[in-house]
């Protein structure tokens, strides 16, 4: 089983072919192909390649399944004894990607 460690949206993900991951929102539509070229490592059963900082020529391709928003979280601010209370909601946008191939 071939694995890779990629960077997107300031976060690192360990992926294999066929995995479905939720990444920070990308500017692509559902059904399109996306390429991740910041590959930090490629791990295979018999060999491992680690980049300094990225592996040259390594590309992970994926298919965008959908764009969406996560569950709503409540942000509550309060200052004691001052009568200040504020409630705010937030939904983080994401992109759901299915990994198709790891080329290294």
C-alpha positions in Angstrom: 0.0 0.0 0.0 1.5 3.3 -1.1 1.0 6.3 1.3 1.9 10.0 0.9 2.0 13.0 3.2 0.7 16.1 1.5 0.3 19.7 2.5 -2.8 21.8 1.7 -4.4 24.6 3.5 -1.6 24.8 6.0 -2.3 21.3 7.2 -0.6 17.9 6.6 -2.6 14.8 5.5 -1.5 11.2 5.3 -3.3 9.8 2.2 -3.5 6.5 0.3 -5.2 5.8 -3.0 -8.9 5.6 -2.6 -9.0 7.7 0.6 -11.6 10.4 1.1 -10.4 13.5 2.9 -11.9 16.8 4.0 -9.5 19.7 3.3 -9.8 23.5 3.6 -11.9 25.0 0.8 -10.3 24.9 -2.7 -11.4 27.0 -5.7 -12.5 24.0 -7.8 -16.0 22.7 -8.6 -17.3 19.3 -7.9 -16.3 16.6 -10.4 -13.0 18.4 -11.3 -9.5 17.0 -10.8 -7.1 18.6 -8.3 -3.3 18.0 -8.0 -1.4 18.3 -4.8 2.3 19.0 -5.6 3.5 19.7 -2.1 4.3 16.1 -1.2 6.5 15.8 1.9 7.0 12.0 1.8 6.1 8.9 -0.2 6.0 5.6 1.7 5.8 2.3 0.0 6.2 -1.2 1.4 9.7 -1.6 0.2 11.0 2.0 0.1 10.4 5.4 1.5 11.3 8.8 0.0 11.4 11.9 2.2 11.7 15.4 0.7 13.8 18.3 1.8 11.2 19.9 2.2 9.2 18.4 -0.7 9.8 15.3 -3.0 10.8 16.5 -6.4 8.4 15.4 -9.2 5.9 13.8 -6.8 2.2 14.6 -7.4 -0.9 13.3 -5.7 -4.1 13.6 -7.8 -7.6 13.6 -6.5 -11.2 14.1 -7.6 -13.4 16.7 -5.9 -16.5 15.1 -4.6 -18.2 18.2 -3.2 -17.8 21.6 -1.6 -19.7 22.2 1.6 -19.8 23.7 5.1 -19.1 22.0 8.4 -21.4 21.9 11.5 -22.2 25.2 13.1 -20.2 26.2 16.2 -21.3 28.8 18.7 -18.8 31.5 19.6 -19.8 33.2 22.9 -18.1 36.2 24.3 -18.8 37.8 27.7 -17.3 40.4 29.9 -18.2 39.8 33.6 -19.9 42.7 35.5 -20.2 44.8 32.3 -23.3 43.5 30.7 -21.5 42.6 27.5 -22.6 39.4 25.9 -22.3 38.4 22.2 -23.2 35.1 20.5 -21.9 34.4 17.0 -22.1 31.3 14.8 -19.5 29.9 12.4 -19.5 27.2 9.7 -16.1 26.3 8.3 -16.1 25.7 4.5 -14.5 22.5 3.3 -13.8 20.5 0.1 -14.3 16.7 0.0 -11.6 15.1 -2.1 -11.2 11.4 -3.1 -7.5 10.5 -3.8 -7.1 8.8 -7.2 -3.3 8.3 -7.7 0.1 8.9 -6.0 2.8 9.4 -8.6 6.4 9.6 -7.4 
